[in-house]
Amino acid sequence: GLINERSRTLRALQGKIKEIETEIIILEEKSGQDNSDLLKASLAGDGEAIKRHSKAIHGSQSKIESLFSALELLYSDLDSRTREFEEKLNAAVNSVAE
C-alpha cells in the first residue's frame, strides 16, 4: 500500500540524488587535475595544452553547475514528496482511529 509506494518513490529520488552527487565529485576531482595540468602547461609555455586544459575546466564547471541545478530540483521534489506521504499516512492513521 501506501508505505511501499512511499519507500519506492523516495528510494528512487534518493538514488538519483546519490548518482548526481557522485558525478559532481568525479567532475570536481577531474577539474582539480585539469587545473594542476593547466598550471604545469603554463609554466612550460605549452599553448596547446593550456587551451586543452582550459576548455576541459570550463566544460567540467558548466556540467557541475548544471548538475547542482538538477540536484536542487531533486531535493525539492524529495522534500515535497516526503511531506505528501506524511500527510497521507497521518490521514490514514486518523481515519482508522475514528
N, C-alpha and C positions, 0 to 999 in steps of 0.2 A: 503494500500500500504506500502510504504517504512517506513513511520512514525510508523505505527502499528507494522511492523516487528522489527523496532529498539526498540520500547517500550517492546515488548515481549522478545526479545533477552537480552537486557540489564537488564530488571527486573529479568529474570531468573538467570543471573550471580550474580546480587546484592543479590538475595535471598540465593544463595549458599554461598556467602561470609558471609552474616549475620549468617547463620547456623554454619559455621565453627568458626566464631568469638565467638559465644555464647558457642560452645563446648569447645573452648580454655579457656574461662573464667571459665566455670564449672570445667574443669580439673585443672586449676590453684588454684581454691578455694579448691578442693579436696586435691591437693598436699600440700597446706598450712596446712590443717587439719592433713594430714598424717605426716607432719614434726613436728607439735605440739605433736601428739601422739607418734612419734618416740622419741622425747625429754623426754616425760613422761616415756616411756618404758625404755629408757637409764638410767634415774635417779632411776627407780625401779629395774634395773638389770634384766628385763624380756626379755630373749634371744629370745623366740618365737615371742613376739610382735615386737621386734627390727627387726627381719628377715622379718616378715609380712609387716611392715610399710616401710621398706627399699625397698622391692620388689614392693610395691604399688607406692612409689615415683618414682622409676625407670620406671615403666610402664607408669605412667602419663607423665613423662618428655619425654619419647620416642614418645608417642602419640602426645604430644604438638608439638614436633619438626616436626613430620610428617604432622600435620595439618597446621603448618606455611609454610611448603613447598607447600602444596596444595593451601593455601591462596595466596602465591606469584604467582603461576601459574594463578589462577583465576583473580587476579588484572592485570596481564599482558594481559590476554585474554580480560578483560573488557576494558583496555586502547586501545588495537588494534581494537576491535570491535567498540568502540566509534569513533575512527579515521576513520575507514572504513565507518561507516554510515554518518559521517560528510562529507566525500569526495563524497559519493553517493548523498547526499542531495544537496551539492554545485553544483555538475554536473547537477542534475535535475533542479535546480533553474537557472543555467546558460543557459541550453538548452531551457528553457521556455523564458528567457529574450532575446534570439537571434532571 
